[in-house]
Amino acid sequence: MVVAVVMVAAFSVVYMMSTQQRCEERACLPAAIVASPKPEAAVDDHAQKRLLPFFPEQPCRFADPKNEFDEPMPADISHAFSMAVNYPTFPRAFIMGYETFFRYHPNATLYIYTTLKEIDPRFAQHGFKVVLVPWNLTDLIRQLVEVVPEMDTMVFDTREWKTNITTMMSQHFMMVADFTRLILLYLHGGSWIDADAIYMRPFTFRNAIPCFDQHWPPEPSFVQCTDDKRPVIPYDTSHPFVTDKAFYCTNGILGGFGKGHPFFRKALIRIAMAWRTAEPFQHHRILSIGAHLFVDLLANTTNSKIPHPHRLAPHEWPNLYDLDRLYGYLMDPGVLEARFKKNWTRMMEDFEERKVFSLQIYHFWYVSADGMKMLFEENGTHGFFYLAWKKHCLFSCDDPFE
């Protein structure tokens, strides 16, 4: 464990902060969130009834087809987590994401793990609860090991972690963000939101991860379904990838989890194992704590009635949502233009009809003011961003993109 903390500390720096609410250690987190979860705890919802809601048109499920795609949820969620590290100030795209989140969850608390000390004061002026928590990965690992002590032997003491994973994390901060969200959602429950999105409706999902029926060759594994729409358990290496009968998952929005959910506990414990299957494939090494880890965990589900330390049982599965519905269109802009032929009003209607929760802001565009101006031009090539933003913004609707 000492080795793990020392190595991660190389790219984990503690920042003190002062904002609407001062945060020292974990004093800024309400007691209900700070309390250590019971390792076996998992909220009792439809996911615990062996149901796997996926694409409504092509359901792949364990049992009970009567369950509805959207599970009933309270009118609002209590808290969500996000992250903003290594930025001089909060990017405008992040402010837009947080602003639209609060439009639909005005009573929630948003905990942003960050190296920044202040955020747009209009959040506080409008009564929105934003807590900037100094991002300290070493401390998060310490909290995790207190609750999941086997992380030492299963992950932090392994060659994969010491030699490979920490090196990759120091080079690709996306992996650090992937690791952070796993820890936070296991320890505290709640939802994770990527900041670079426009949120367009309340989160009515529970225990949700986004998935899609595509394959990224040479991805070594994917979640398989049979002709009668049942997951293939155990994973069969000879089973071909078939569109609508197989899928891949990611982690941009993770919603409505109870703390201590076994999906995150077992994902964390499998980190070194997932690296071994990702290592031969350069692209998937970067995803070894994110999308690849999720697929590895789901694909290694067991039907055994004996509890397994790092393999899911069917009743421990999260709910799998259509990626396009949970996280907007993660597509090439040209595909969108061809699909809607620049009729962006029709695209917004499509969002409403399918109850799409969010629209991702293209990452390589929002890093500059010029990119944001191009994305959000009223009559520009990507006019759907303008329409979505104007419909769902609150207090910075008319701010210039500078």
C-alpha positions, -999 to 999 in steps of 0.1 A, spaced: 0 0 0 29 24 8 42 19 -28 7 26 -42 4 59 -23 39 71 -31 36 64 -68 2 80 -72 13 109 -51 37 118 -79 7 132 -97 -17 139 -68 -13 174 -52 -34 187 -24 -49 222 -29 -65 242 -2 -96 261 -13 -120 288 -3 -153 292 -20 -190 294 -11 -183 267 14 -149 260 30 -138 224 28 -112 210 52 -105 173 50 -140 158 46 -158 182 68 -176 197 38 -193 164 31 -226 157 49 -225 129 74 -248 108 53 -221 108 26 -190 106 47 -203 75 66 -184 44 55 -206 21 34 -212 -15 42 -193 -35 16 -223 -57 8 -248 -29 6 -266 -23 -26 -299 -5 -31 -329 -27 -37 -343 -17 -71 -353 -34 -103 -317 -42 -111 -317 -65 -80 -346 -84 -96 -323 -98 -124 -335 -74 -150 -312 -58 -176 -329 -29 -194 -310 -21 -225 -322 -10 -259 -360 -10 -258 -361 -23 -293 -334 -50 -287 -336 -59 -250 -309 -81 -237 -320 -92 -202 -319 -119 -176 -356 -121 -167 -389 -103 -161 -396 -84 -193 -424 -64 -175 -400 -39 -160 -401 -4 -175 -371 11 -192 -371 41 -168 -373 32 -132 -392 55 -109 -369 79 -90 -375 107 -65 -382 141 -80 -346 151 -73 -313 136 -65 -294 145 -34 -259 148 -48 -236 142 -78 -199 143 -84 -177 158 -111 -141 167 -116 -120 196 -130 -83 192 -126 -53 209 -144 -73 238 -157 -64 275 -149 -101 283 -146 -133 263 -151 -138 260 -189 -169 276 -202 -182 242 -213 -179 230 -177 -199 259 -164 -226 252 -190 -227 216 -180 -231 224 -143 -256 251 -150 -279 228 -170 -275 201 -144 -289 225 -118 -318 235 -141 -332 200 -135 -318 193 -100 -319 227 -82 -319 211 -47 -289 188 -53 -254 193 -41 -227 191 -67 -193 180 -53 -165 190 -78 -131 174 -71 -108 201 -84 -75 219 -81 -94 252 -85 -103 275 -57 -134 293 -70 -162 290 -95 -187 314 -111 -204 332 -81 -237 331 -99 -242 295 -88 -243 306 -52 -263 337 -61 -290 315 -76 -290 292 -45 -272 263 -61 -250 242 -38 -215 237 -53 -188 224 -31 -152 225 -44 -133 196 -28 -95 197 -30 -86 168 -53 -62 145 -35 -60 110 -50 -37 97 -22 -64 105 4 -91 89 -17 -70 57 -20 -65 57 18 -103 60 23 -109 32 -2 -84 8 14 -101 14 48 -133 -1 33 -119 -25 8 -86 -37 23 -81 -64 -4 -73 -35 -28 -37 -38 -15 -31 -74 -25 -54 -75 -55 -44 -42 -71 -18 -19 -54 8 -47 -47 6 -61 -82 32 -57 -110 5 -43 -132 -3 -14 -109 33 -6 -98 49 -9 -133 22 -2 -159 -10 14 -146 5 42 -126 28 50 -155 -1 52 -179 -21 73 -154 7 98 -151 6 102 -189 -32 100 -195 -51 120 -169 -84 105 -182 -74 73 -164 -71 93 -131 -106 106 -137 -119 71 -144 -103 58 -111 -116 88 -91 -152 82 -101 -150 45 -92 -138 54 -57 -163 82 -51 -194 63 -63 -184 32 -43 -177 52 -11 -206 76 -13 -231 65 -40 -249 91 -61 -243 101 -97 -212 111 -117 -215 137 -144 -189 146 -170 -188 183 -171 -186 187 -208 -223 181 -216 -256 200 -219 -281 183 -196 -316 183 -209 -339 165 -184 -339 152 -148 -320 120 -141 -348 94 -138 -324 64 -141 -310 43 -113 -278 22 -112 -272 32 -148 -242 30 -171 -242 39 -208 -237 12 -234 -239 8 -272 -241 -20 -297 -208 -13 -314 -174 -30 -313 -140 -14 -312 -117 -39 -329 -95 -54 -316 -114 -50 -283 -106 -83 -265 -141 -87 -249 -176 -74 -251 -209 -83 -235 -227 -110 -255 -264 -118 -259 -280 -149 -273 -307 -150 -300 -334 -151 -272 -319 -119 -257 -301 -134 -227 -266 -125 -217 -240 -152 -225 -227 -164 -191 -199 -174 -188 -182 -154 -215 -175 -175 -246 -143 -164 -266 -156 -181 -297 -189 -161 -297 -188 -136 -325 -197 -99 -321 -232 -94 -337 -248 -60 -338 -279 -58 -316 -267 -90 -298 -235 -76 -282 -225 -44 -267 -198 -22 -252 -201 2 -222 -185 35 -211 -186 58 -181 -195 94 -190 -226 95 -169 -231 70 -140 -264 75 -124 -284 69 -92 -262 44 -74 -265 34 -38 -233 36 -19 -214 4 -16 -228 -10 -48 -210 -43 -57 -206 -33 -93 -180 -6 -82 -164 -27 -55 -157 -56 -79 -147 -32 -107 -121 -17 -84 -108 -51 -73 -105 -62 -110 -84 -33 -121 -51 -53 -124 -70 -82 -140 -86 -60 -166 -52 -45 -174 -39 -79 -184 -66 -83 -210 -62 -47 -223 -24 -46 -223 -19 -62 -258 -41 -35 -273 -26 0 -272 -59 19 -273 -75 -2 -246 -47 3 -221 -60 39 -217 -95 25 -211 -84 -2 -186 -99 17 -156 -129 29 -176 -148 14 -204 -127 -17 -208 -129 -24 -171 -167 -22 -172 -169 -46 -201 -144 -70 -185 -164 -71 -153 -198 -76 -170 -184 -103 -194 -170 -122 -164 -204 -125 -146 -209 -158 -129 -240 -179 -123 -226 -195 -92 -247 -192 -61 -215 -188 -41 -205 -151 -37 -174 -143 -57 -149 -116 -46 -144 -101 -80 -170 -115 -104 -206 -102 -105 -236 -122 -100 -266 -115 -123 -285 -97 -96 -255 -73 -91 -256 -59 -126 -262 -22 -131 -289 -11 -155 -275 -6 -190 -288 23 -210 -285 32 -246 -255 55 -249 -272 79 -273 -301 83 -248 -280 87 -217 -252 107 -231 -264 124 -263 -249 116 -296 -212 105 -294 -209 106 -331 -190 123 -359 -206 156 -367 -209 145 -403 -231 116 -392 -254 140 -374 -256 163 -404 -264 135 -427 -290 121 -404 -309 153 -398 -298 173 -429 -291 203 -408 -327 204 -396 -317 211 -360 -352 218 -348 -361 183 -358 -331 170 -340 -343 188 -308 -377 172 -313 -360 138 -316 -342 144 -283 -376 151 -267 -393 121 -283 -366 97 -271 -361 115 -237 -324 120 -243 -307 131 -211 -277 150 -224 -257 162 -253 -219 160 -252 -199 191 -261 -171 181 -285 -140 179 -264 -114 191 -289 -136 222 -296 -143 236 -262 -106 240 -252 -105 273 -271 -128 303 -273 -128 301 -311 -139 265 -310 -168 273 -287 -179 302 -309 -180 278 -339 -199 252 -320 -225 276 -306 -231 299 -336 -269 303 -340 -268 295 -377 -235 276 -378 -226 241 -390 -234 227 -355 -265 247 -348 -280 220 -327 -256 231 -299 -270 266 -300 -306 254 -298 -299 229 -270 -280 255 -250 -307 282 -254 -334 258 -243 -317 245 -212 -295 273 -199 -302 294 -168 -281 324 -160 -253 325 -186 -274 322 -217 -262 354 -232 -226 353 -220 -201 357 -249 -177 329 -257 -144 346 -249 
